[in-house]
Amino acid sequence: DPAAKQPPQTAAGTCGCNKSCNCTKAAVVFSDLYSTGTKVHCKSKLGLALCSFHRALSRTHSSALKNKPQNVSTVYFFPPLSDLLPATDGDTKTMTFLQEVVDILLAYIVESFDRETKVIDFHYPNELLQMNNWELQDEPATLDDILISCRATLKYAIKTAHPRYFNQLSTGLDMVGLAADWLTSTANTNMFTYEVAPVFVLLEYVTLKKMREIIGWPDGRGDGIFSPGIRISNSIPPLIFSFFLFLCWHFNVGRRPSLNNFKANSSLFSLCSGKLIPADLERRILEAKQKGFVPFFVSATAGTTVYGAFDPLIAISDICKKYNVWMHVDGAWGGSLLMSRRHRWKLDGVERANSVTWNPHKMMSVPLQCSALLVREEGLMQNCNQMHACYLFQQDKHYDLSYDTGDKALQCGRHVDIFKLWLMWRAKGTIGFEAQIDKCLELSEYLYNKIKDREGYEMVFDGKPQHTNVCFWYLPPGIRYMEDKEERKKHLHKVAPVIKARMMEYGTTMVSYQPQGDKVNFFRMVISNPAATFEDIDFLIEEIERLGQDL
């Protein structure tokens, strides 16, 4: 019905949506909408935040219809792709199409936060391949088909914003971060030079300086860059220091160090409850030196992926200084605790590191991806990675060339990852991130306290977790009292995979599991979703017991 597609008429003083609503436009301020404990008066499913968004869309669309050529129909139909911008007079058709896309996205966002909806509508790969036509064709599809594809993609996507999604370190969906991501895609530029990304380059400069100040480096001095993920971020520091050694020692090796020179078996570490043991690290360094090797790089971890453990950074720093070894801190998961006055002590000594990685897309819930590498000494990244591409990095430009950052990166060209973090930081402030992080750690402590002495549960390691990682086994009644330890272990290994499969098939929740060394499969619960509550933790415990009671 074309009439049903028309923008709703807004009564004076209402929020502007076409849902049942008793609110006023001024009933709530933005800070209320952005808090994790939102309280609004709008009774519509979209809520005031989305009402105002639709109102803005309606105004824009009404203006477009008012100014459209007389021969353009007001009936919503979707012309060929060739009629959209940059086609002549394609603005109205483009806005109509994009408004439909936005409606699909807004509906998905609202559904993602609804606890009555599934976290996942799971289908096996062969089923999902047969349920929809995913094949690429020679002929273009209609825009109606494109919208159908958008709906189908989101229908079967994992709702990572769902309050009961605990499967990964990166969970949740921040509305300001999402808006920033939309803006970034609209700008569609590259981060390699100031001339094509002036604002984004400056925002990266400002944000990285602030992050270095939080680490504790004097006046925020140093260097840094946002990279596509932690593996790239963690691979750059050993390259930097090996290049530094290369310059100092004047090795005649025919080429500078590269990633191909490093082998995984060069690592030297021992662990206790997931933490590096300083005394053993020093012993290994001495053993390597006696064999003629030159240990030059130690990567400590602030928040391990599985246990959430924090290495003793001060003691490790002392050893690195003693043997002239570069100290890197992998803070991808735990680095965000630096934002919390209550928990930043767990990273004491990080200010002594030569380099730090920090992933705001994890504990700070910045939309994927957002991974920062910070280096204490300025200039090393540029000197190590630069390729002097003259078509990009001309030396006679009319502005400060230090803002052309592409030569710092291994891959040169970079996606704009900074704007999401910067805009969220502006919206929340440092205290907002602090409150968010403290809440997640409070939830993990609540889970730990509930299950540590609960019948049917065993903790994987002794002691209170340092991060939001809570690792445990659930023992169904059928194996709880088995006397044969090997038989019990064999059965227990199968429990977590079966419960996880049932979670996904029912779509009620998702939590990760894994084996570790000689330990059979256990649940690794992590909490980084600001939408999660104590009730969601209670639900998870009850759901594990419901799904596993017959095993």
C-alpha positions in Angstrom: 0.0 0.0 0.0 1.7 3.2 -1.1 -0.1 5.2 1.6 1.5 3.0 4.2 4.9 4.0 3.0 4.3 7.7 3.5 6.1 9.5 6.3 3.8 9.6 9.4 2.1 12.8 10.4 3.6 14.1 13.6 1.3 15.5 16.2 2.5 18.5 18.2 4.8 17.5 21.0 5.1 13.8 20.1 8.2 11.8 19.2 7.2 11.5 15.6 6.9 7.7 15.2 3.6 6.0 14.2 3.6 3.7 17.2 1.6 4.0 20.4 3.5 6.6 22.4 2.9 8.9 25.4 6.2 10.6 25.4 7.2 14.1 24.4 10.1 15.1 22.3 11.9 16.6 25.3 11.2 13.7 27.6 14.7 12.4 27.6 18.2 13.7 27.0 20.9 11.9 24.9 22.9 10.9 27.9 19.9 8.9 29.2 19.6 7.1 25.9 23.3 6.3 25.8 23.6 4.9 29.3 23.6 1.1 29.8 20.6 1.4 32.1 18.3 3.3 29.6 15.1 4.6 31.0 12.8 6.2 28.5 9.1 6.9 28.4 8.4 5.9 24.8 6.3 2.7 24.7 7.0 1.9 21.1 9.4 -0.9 20.4 11.9 1.4 18.8 12.1 3.7 21.8 12.8 7.4 21.7 16.2 7.1 20.3 14.9 5.4 17.1 11.8 7.6 17.1 14.0 10.6 16.7 16.0 8.9 14.1 12.9 8.1 12.0 11.7 11.6 12.5 14.9 12.9 10.9 14.6 10.4 8.1 11.0 11.5 7.6 11.9 15.1 7.3 14.6 14.3 4.8 12.4 12.1 2.8 9.5 14.7 2.9 11.9 17.3 1.6 13.0 15.0 -1.2 9.4 14.3 -2.3 8.5 18.0 -2.2 11.3 18.9 -4.5 11.1 15.8 -6.8 10.2 16.3 -10.5 6.5 16.0 -11.2 6.9 12.9 -13.4 8.5 10.9 -10.5 5.9 8.6 -8.9 5.4 8.6 -5.2 4.8 4.9 -5.2 7.8 3.0 -3.6 9.3 0.8 -6.2 12.9 0.1 -6.8 14.5 1.0 -10.2 17.6 -0.6 -11.6 20.9 0.1 -9.9 21.8 2.3 -12.8 19.1 4.8 -11.7 20.8 5.4 -8.3 23.5 8.0 -7.7 25.7 9.0 -9.5 23.0 8.8 -12.2 21.4 12.1 -13.2 18.4 12.9 -10.9 19.2 9.8 -8.9 19.0 11.5 -5.5 15.4 10.7 -4.7 15.6 7.1 -5.8 18.8 6.7 -3.9 17.3 8.1 -0.7 14.2 5.8 -1.1 16.5 2.8 -1.4 18.8 3.7 1.4 15.9 4.5 3.7 14.6 1.0 3.1 18.1 -0.3 4.0 18.2 1.8 7.1 14.8 0.4 8.2 16.1 -3.1 7.8 19.1 -2.2 9.9 17.1 -0.5 12.6 14.7 -3.4 12.9 17.7 -5.7 13.3 19.3 -3.5 15.9 16.2 -3.4 18.1 15.7 -7.2 17.7 19.3 -7.8 18.7 18.7 -6.3 22.2 15.4 -8.2 22.7 16.0 -11.1 25.1 12.9 -12.8 23.7 14.7 -13.2 20.3 17.2 -15.9 19.4 20.9 -15.1 19.6 21.2 -17.3 16.4 18.9 -18.9 13.9 21.2 -21.8 13.4 21.3 -24.0 10.3 24.0 -26.3 9.1 26.1 -25.1 6.2 24.5 -27.4 3.5 21.0 -26.3 4.7 21.8 -22.6 4.6 23.3 -23.0 1.1 20.1 -24.5 -0.1 17.7 -22.2 1.7 18.8 -19.1 -0.3 20.3 -18.4 -3.6 23.8 -17.1 -2.7 25.3 -17.6 -6.1 26.7 -14.7 -8.2 25.1 -14.1 -11.6 26.2 -12.5 -14.8 23.0 -10.3 -14.9 22.4 -7.6 -12.3 19.8 -8.3 -9.6 16.9 -5.9 -9.0 17.1 -3.6 -6.0 14.2 -5.5 -4.5 16.4 -8.6 -4.7 19.2 -6.7 -3.0 16.9 -5.8 -0.1 15.8 -9.4 0.2 19.5 -10.4 0.3 20.1 -7.8 3.1 17.2 -9.2 5.1 18.3 -12.8 4.6 21.9 -12.0 5.6 20.8 -10.5 8.9 18.2 -13.2 9.5 20.9 -15.8 9.7 23.6 -13.6 11.3 24.8 -14.0 14.9 23.3 -11.3 17.0 26.5 -10.2 18.6 24.8 -7.3 20.4 22.4 -9.8 22.2 22.8 -9.5 26.0 23.2 -13.3 26.1 25.9 -13.6 23.5 29.2 -14.4 25.4 31.0 -16.4 22.7 33.9 -14.0 21.9 36.0 -11.3 23.4 34.3 -8.8 21.1 30.6 -8.5 21.9 27.9 -5.8 22.1 26.9 -3.0 19.8 27.4 0.6 20.6 25.1 3.0 18.9 27.6 5.9 18.6 30.2 3.5 17.4 27.8 2.2 14.8 26.9 5.7 13.7 30.7 6.4 13.3 31.1 3.2 11.3 28.3 4.3 8.9 30.0 7.7 8.6 33.4 6.1 7.9 32.0 3.9 5.2 30.3 7.0 3.7 33.5 8.9 3.6 35.2 5.8 2.0 38.8 7.0 2.2 42.2 5.6 3.0 44.5 6.4 6.0 47.8 6.5 4.2 48.1 10.2 3.7 46.9 13.5 5.2 45.8 14.7 1.8 43.1 12.1 1.4 42.1 11.7 5.1 42.9 15.0 6.9 40.4 14.8 9.8 40.8 11.0 10.3 44.6 11.3 10.4 44.4 14.1 13.0 41.9 12.1 15.1 44.3 9.2 15.1 47.1 11.4 16.2 45.1 12.9 19.1 43.7 9.5 20.2 47.0 7.6 20.1 48.6 10.4 22.2 45.8 10.1 24.7 46.3 6.3 24.9 50.1 6.7 25.4 49.3 9.2 28.3 47.1 6.5 29.9 49.8 3.9 29.5 52.1 6.3 31.5 54.6 7.5 28.9 55.6 11.1 29.7 53.5 13.7 27.9 52.1 10.9 25.7 55.2 11.0 23.6 56.0 8.1 21.2 54.4 6.7 18.2 51.6 4.4 17.1 49.1 3.3 14.5 45.8 1.4 14.1 46.3 -2.0 12.4 44.0 -4.6 11.0 43.9 -6.9 14.0 46.1 -8.1 16.8 48.3 -10.4 14.7 49.5 -7.6 12.6 49.9 -5.3 15.7 51.9 -7.9 17.5 54.1 -8.7 14.5 55.4 -5.2 14.1 57.4 -4.7 17.4 59.8 -7.6 16.8 60.4 -6.2 13.3 61.1 -2.8 14.7 63.7 -3.9 17.2 65.3 -6.4 14.8 65.6 -3.5 12.4 67.1 -1.4 15.2 69.7 -4.1 15.9 70.3 -4.5 12.2 71.3 -0.8 12.0 73.5 -1.0 15.1 75.3 -4.2 14.3 75.7 -3.6 10.5 75.0 -7.2 9.7 75.9 -7.9 6.1 72.8 -10.1 5.5 71.8 -8.7 2.1 68.4 -7.5 3.3 66.6 -5.9 6.2 64.7 -8.2 8.7 61.2 -9.2 7.5 58.4 -11.3 8.9 59.9 -14.3 7.1 62.9 -14.3 9.4 60.9 -15.2 12.5 59.9 -18.7 13.5 57.2 -19.6 16.1 59.6 -22.0 17.9 61.8 -19.0 18.9 59.5 -18.2 21.9 60.9 -18.6 25.4 58.3 -18.9 28.1 56.9 -20.9 31.0 53.5 -20.5 32.5 51.9 -20.9 35.9 48.1 -20.4 35.9 48.5 -18.7 32.5 51.2 -16.3 33.8 54.8 -16.0 32.7 57.3 -17.0 35.4 60.0 -14.3 35.6 62.7 -16.6 37.1 62.1 -19.1 34.3 62.2 -16.4 31.7 65.6 -15.3 32.9 66.9 -18.9 33.0 65.8 -19.4 29.4 67.5 -16.2 28.2 70.7 -17.3 29.8 70.5 -20.8 28.2 69.8 -19.2 24.8 72.8 -16.9 25.1 75.1 -19.8 26.1 74.0 -21.6 22.9 75.1 -18.5 20.8 71.6 -17.1 20.3 70.7 -13.5 20.9 67.3 -13.2 22.6 66.0 -9.7 21.7 62.3 -9.7 22.2 59.9 -10.7 25.1 56.2 -10.5 24.6 54.4 -10.3 28.0 50.6 -10.5 28.1 48.1 -8.3 29.9 45.0 -10.4 29.8 45.5 -13.8 28.2 42.8 -15.0 25.8 41.8 -18.1 27.8 42.4 -17.5 31.5 42.5 -13.7 31.4 45.8 -13.8 33.2 48.1 -10.8 33.6 51.9 -11.3 33.5 54.0 -9.7 36.3 55.2 -6.8 34.1 57.5 -5.1 36.6 59.6 -8.2 37.2 59.6 -8.9 33.4 60.7 -5.3 32.8 63.7 -5.7 35.1 64.8 -8.8 33.2 64.4 -7.1 29.8 66.4 -4.1 31.0 69.1 -6.3 32.4 69.7 -8.2 29.2 68.9 -5.4 26.7 65.7 -7.1 25.5 62.8 -5.3 23.9 59.7 -5.6 26.1 56.4 -5.8 24.4 53.0 -6.0 26.2 50.2 -7.7 24.4 47.3 -5.8 26.0 44.8 -6.7 23.2 42.3 -8.1 25.8 43.4 -6.5 29.1 44.8 -3.2 27.9 41.4 -1.5 28.3 41.6 -2.0 32.1 44.0 0.9 32.1 40.8 3.0 31.8 39.6 1.8 35.2 41.0 3.3 38.4 39.8 0.2 40.2 41.6 -2.4 38.0 44.5 -0.7 36.2 46.9 -2.0 38.9 46.8 -5.3 37.1 49.0 -3.6 34.4 51.5 -2.1 36.8 54.8 -1.8 34.9 53.2 -1.4 31.5 54.7 2.1 31.3 58.2 0.5 31.2 57.3 -1.4 28.0 58.9 -0.5 24.6 55.6 -1.2 22.9 52.0 -2.1 23.7 49.0 -3.5 21.8 45.5 -2.5 22.8 42.3 -3.6 21.1 39.4 -1.2 21.9 37.1 -3.5 19.9 37.2 -6.0 22.7 36.6 -4.7 26.3 35.6 -1.2 25.2 33.0 -2.5 22.7 34.1 -0.4 19.8 32.7 -1.9 16.6 35.2 -4.2 14.8 37.9 -3.7 14.0 39.9 -1.3 16.2 43.4 -2.5 17.1 46.1 -0.1 18.3 49.9 -0.5 18.4 51.7 2.0 20.6 55.5 2.4 20.6 57.5 4.4 23.1 60.2 5.7 20.7 59.0 7.9 17.9 60.4 7.3 14.4 61.2 3.6 14.6 58.0 2.5 12.9 58.6 4.8 9.9 62.3 3.8 9.6 61.5 0.1 9.8 58.5 -0.2 7.4 58.9 2.6 4.9 59.0 1.7 1.2 59.2 5.3 -0.1 56.4 4.9 -2.6 56.9 8.1 -4.6 53.3 8.1 -6.0 52.0 8.6 -2.4 54.8 10.0 -0.3 56.2 12.9 -2.3 58.7 14.8 -0.3 57.8 18.3 -1.6 54.2 18.4 -0.4 53.0 21.7 1.0 52.1 20.3 4.5 53.9 18.6 7.4 54.8 15.2 6.0 54.8 13.6 9.4 51.0 13.3 9.0 51.5 10.9 6.0 51.3 7.8 8.1 51.1 5.1 5.4 54.8 4.2 5.5 54.5 3.3 9.2 52.3 0.4 8.4 53.2 -3.0 6.9 50.4 -2.8 4.4 50.6 1.0 3.7 46.9 1.5 2.9 44.6 1.3 5.9 40.9 1.3 6.7 39.7 4.2 8.8 39.3 2.5 12.2 39.9 5.5 14.4 36.6 7.4 14.1 34.6 4.8 15.9 36.8 5.0 19.0 37.2 8.7 18.9 33.4 9.4 18.6 32.6 6.9 21.3 35.2 8.5 23.6 33.7 11.9 23.0 30.2 10.5 23.8 31.2 8.5 26.9 34.2 10.3 28.2 36.9 8.3 30.0 34.6 7.9 33.0 32.0 6.3 30.8 34.4 3.7 29.5 35.6 3.2 33.1 32.0 2.5 34.3 31.4 0.1 31.4 34.6 -1.9 32.1 33.9 -2.0 35.9 30.4 -3.3 35.3 31.7 -6.2 33.1 34.2 -7.2 35.8 31.6 -7.0 38.4 29.4 -9.4 36.4 32.3 -11.9 36.0 32.9 -11.8 39.8 29.2 -12.5 40.3 29.3 -15.5 38.0 32.5 -16.8 39.8 30.9 -16.5 43.2 27.7 -18.2 42.1 29.3 -21.3 40.7 32.6 -21.8 42.6 30.8 -23.8 45.3 27.7 -24.8 43.4 27.0 -28.5 42.9 27.9 -29.7 39.5 30.6 -27.1 38.8 34.4 -27.2 39.0 36.7 -24.3 38.4 39.6 -24.8 35.9 42.1 -22.9 38.1 42.1 -21.9 41.7 41.5 -18.3 42.7 39.4 -15.4 41.6 39.8 -14.5 37.9 41.8 -11.4 37.1 39.7 -10.5 34.1 36.2 -11.3 33.0 37.3 -14.8 31.9 35.6 -17.4 34.1 36.7 -21.0 33.1 34.8 -23.9 34.5 33.5 -27.4 33.9 29.9 -28.4 34.3 29.4 -32.0 35.5 26.0 -33.4 34.7 24.5 -35.7 37.4 25.4 -38.8 35.3 29.1 -38.3 35.7 29.3 -36.3 38.9 30.1 -39.3 41.1 32.1 -41.5 38.7 34.9 -43.1 40.6 37.1 -44.0 37.6 39.0 -40.8 36.9 39.9 -41.7 33.3 36.3 -42.6 32.5 35.1 -39.5 34.1 37.5 -37.4 32.2 36.6 -39.0 28.9 32.9 -38.3 29.5 33.5 -34.8 30.8 35.4 -33.9 27.6 32.2 -34.4 25.6 29.9 -32.3 27.8 30.8 -28.8 26.8 30.6 -29.5 23.0 27.1 -31.0 23.3 25.7 -28.2 25.5 27.2 -25.6 23.1 25.6 -27.3 20.2 22.2 -27.4 22.0 22.6 -23.7 22.9 23.0 -22.9 19.2 20.2 -25.0 18.0 17.8 -23.5 20.5 19.3 -20.1 19.9 19.1 -19.1 23.6 22.7 -18.1 24.4 26.3 -18.7 23.2 29.5 -19.3 25.3 32.8 -20.6 24.1 34.6 -23.8 25.2 38.0 -25.4 24.6 40.6 -27.8 25.9 43.9 -26.5 27.3 47.0 -28.7 27.7 46.0 -31.7 29.6 42.6 -30.2 30.6 39.6 -31.6 28.8 37.0 -29.3 27.3 35.8 -26.5 29.6 33.6 -23.5 29.3 35.4 -20.2 28.8 33.0 -17.5 29.8 34.0 -13.9 28.9 31.9 -10.8 29.5 32.5 -7.6 27.4 28.9 -6.8 26.4 27.7 -3.7 28.2 24.1 -4.9 27.7 24.6 -8.0 29.9 23.0 -8.0 33.4 23.0 -10.1 36.5 19.8 -11.7 35.3 21.6 -12.8 32.1 24.3 -14.5 34.2 21.6 -16.3 36.1 20.0 -17.4 32.8 23.3 -18.8 31.5 23.8 -20.9 34.6 20.2 -22.3 34.4 20.5 -22.9 30.7 23.7 -24.9 31.0 22.0 -27.0 33.6 18.8 -27.4 31.6 20.7 -28.4 28.4 23.2 -30.7 30.2 21.1 -32.5 32.8 20.6 -35.7 30.7 24.3 -36.1 29.7 
